Amino acid sequence: PLRNELQAGKTASGVWNTLPGTALVRTIASTPGISWVLIDAEHGQLNDTNIYEHATATASRGISPIVRIPVDDGWWIKSALDSGAHGVVIPLAHNAPTFRAVVRASKYPPIGIRGFGPMKSHHHCLCRLTRHRAD
């Protein structure tokens, strides 16, 4: 949803969420006119389980889940993407070496180091399974 709106040159409105609770995020994601929900684990009270639950609940409403991870760490990047995040915000990323490390953690080999684990983000990965199996 977010990518389509941006590619069409439209304004993409969303909501920033720092609170746990899937009922809350489902309500937020049902708000008319939004295309994304930012799930803030840097300043919010959210752990990796909350991120998965929020991303799944958000995507099930046709809204793009974007995750701001708590720290600049490859494990958090991979976990957010495996949880179904359509995008990841990296806190305090200010230089080229950090950006290169983020890309490596986000991409599959040979470009990156991310492992293929479709169990969480099945709504994303199964349609691309053949491509990954060929690699």
Sequence and secondary structure as in RCSB ss.txt:
>XXXX:A:sequence
PLRNELQAGKTASGVWNTLPGTALVRTIASTPGISWVLIDAEHGQLNDTNIYEHATATASRGISPIVRIPVDDGW
WIKSALDSGAHGVVIPLAHNAPTFRAVVRASKYPPIGIRGFGPMKSHHHCLCRLTRHRAD
>XXXX:A:secstr
 HHHHHHTT    EEEE    HHHHHHHHTSTT  EEEEETTTSS  HHHHHHHHHHHHTTT EEEEE SSS HH
HHHHHHHTT SEEE TT  SHHHHHHHHHHHS TTT      TTS HHHHGGGHHHHHH 
